[in-house]
Amino acid sequence: MSKIILTNEVSGLGAAGDIVDVKPGYARNYLIPRGFAIAWTKGGEKDVEQIRRARRIREIHSLEDANAVKEKLQTVKVKLSTRAGDTGRLFGSITPADIAAAIKDAGGPAVDKRRVEVAAPIKTLGAHRITVRLHPEVAAVLDLEVVAA
């Protein structure tokens, strides 16, 4: 087992600032190259408090707050316009950062891009279902309409 410090939330593993044991290949080939984690060291232990402090600032603190934000999110109609070809295929794909910006532009609450979960890369026009994980126990599901610009 290999000890790592998570720098981002990883579903099924932990939140930013957590120190976890994972298999060496998972850490070396997936988590560390993608920036989800750093290798654990005694010096890195000092970074944990800074990571946790940043997480506390970003996160929604209570279940009631999360449910209130969920209600606001589910009433917002999110429409995102982007460049697309004649067949309805996008030039590139829609990222979680694009979705977070579109939610804010549509009049919804500010959402951290790390909280937006997309099942598969969005590369076509039309309606898509997006999940926003607001709290470990609360997730808002909303519809995203992608239209040609």
C-alpha positions in Angstrom: 0.0 0.0 0.0 1.1 3.5 -0.8 0.2 6.5 1.4 -1.0 9.7 -0.4 -2.5 13.0 0.4 -5.6 13.9 -1.7 -5.6 17.4 -3.2 -9.1 17.0 -4.8 -12.2 15.1 -3.9 -12.2 11.6 -5.4 -15.5 9.7 -5.3 -15.3 6.5 -3.2 -11.9 7.5 -1.8 -12.1 10.7 0.2 -12.0 14.5 0.2 -9.2 17.0 -0.3 -6.8 16.9 2.6 -7.4 13.3 3.5 -4.4 10.9 3.9 -5.3 7.5 2.5 -3.6 4.2 1.6 -4.1 3.0 -2.0 -2.4 0.5 -4.2 0.9 1.8 -5.6 -0.2 1.5 -9.2 -3.4 3.5 -8.6 -1.4 6.3 -7.0 1.4 6.3 -9.5 -0.6 5.8 -12.7 -3.9 7.6 -12.0 -4.1 9.9 -9.0 -0.8 11.7 -9.0 -0.5 12.3 -12.8 -4.0 13.8 -12.9 -3.3 16.1 -9.9 -5.8 14.4 -7.6 -3.1 13.5 -5.0 0.5 14.0 -3.9 2.8 11.5 -2.4 2.8 11.5 1.4 5.9 12.8 3.1 6.6 14.3 6.5 7.0 17.7 4.8 3.8 17.1 2.9 2.0 16.6 6.2 2.2 20.4 6.7 0.3 21.0 3.4 -2.6 19.0 4.7 -3.8 21.7 7.0 -3.7 24.3 4.2 -5.6 22.0 1.9 -8.2 21.4 4.6 -8.5 25.1 5.3 -9.2 25.8 1.6 -11.8 22.9 1.5 -13.6 24.4 4.5 -13.9 27.7 2.8 -15.3 26.2 -0.4 -17.7 23.6 1.0 -21.3 23.9 2.1 -21.3 23.5 5.8 -24.6 21.9 6.7 -27.2 19.6 5.2 -29.8 22.3 5.3 -27.6 24.7 3.3 -27.0 21.9 0.8 -30.7 21.2 0.4 -31.4 25.0 -0.1 -28.8 25.2 -2.8 -30.2 22.0 -4.4 -33.7 23.6 -4.6 -32.2 26.7 -6.3 -30.3 24.6 -8.7 -33.2 22.4 -9.8 -35.3 25.5 -10.7 -32.6 26.9 -13.0 -32.9 26.2 -16.7 -29.3 25.9 -17.9 -28.6 26.5 -21.6 -25.1 26.5 -23.0 -24.3 27.6 -26.5 -21.1 26.4 -28.2 -19.7 25.9 -31.7 -20.9 22.7 -33.5 -20.7 21.1 -36.9 -23.6 20.4 -39.2 -24.2 17.0 -37.8 -24.6 18.3 -34.2 -21.2 17.2 -33.1 -19.3 19.8 -31.0 -15.8 21.2 -31.8 -14.3 20.0 -28.5 -16.3 19.1 -25.5 -18.1 20.7 -22.6 -16.1 20.8 -19.4 -17.3 21.0 -15.8 -15.9 24.6 -15.7 -18.1 25.5 -18.6 -21.1 24.0 -16.9 -20.4 25.9 -13.6 -20.1 29.1 -15.5 -23.4 28.4 -17.4 -25.2 27.8 -14.1 -24.0 31.1 -12.7 -25.0 32.9 -16.0 -28.5 31.3 -15.9 -29.0 33.0 -12.5 -28.2 30.0 -10.3 -25.9 29.9 -7.3 -22.1 29.8 -7.7 -21.0 26.2 -8.0 -17.5 24.9 -7.7 -16.4 23.2 -10.9 -15.0 20.3 -8.8 -18.6 19.5 -7.7 -19.9 19.0 -11.2 -20.0 15.4 -12.2 -20.5 14.4 -15.9 -21.1 10.7 -16.7 -19.4 10.9 -20.1 -17.8 13.8 -22.0 -20.4 16.0 -23.6 -19.7 16.2 -27.4 -23.1 16.5 -28.9 -25.9 19.1 -29.0 -29.1 18.4 -27.1 -30.2 17.7 -23.5 -27.8 16.1 -21.0 -28.2 15.2 -17.4 -25.7 16.7 -15.0 -25.1 15.9 -11.3 -23.8 18.5 -8.9 -22.5 16.9 -5.6 -23.2 19.6 -3.0 -22.6 17.6 0.1 -21.7 14.0 0.7 -25.4 13.2 1.2 -26.9 15.7 -1.2 -26.7 15.8 -5.0 -28.7 17.9 -7.4 -29.5 16.5 -10.8 -30.2 19.1 -13.5 -30.8 19.2 -17.2 -28.3 21.0 -19.5 -29.4 22.1 -22.9 -26.5 22.4 -25.4 -27.3 24.5 -28.4 -25.3 25.6 -31.4 -23.8 29.1 -31.3 
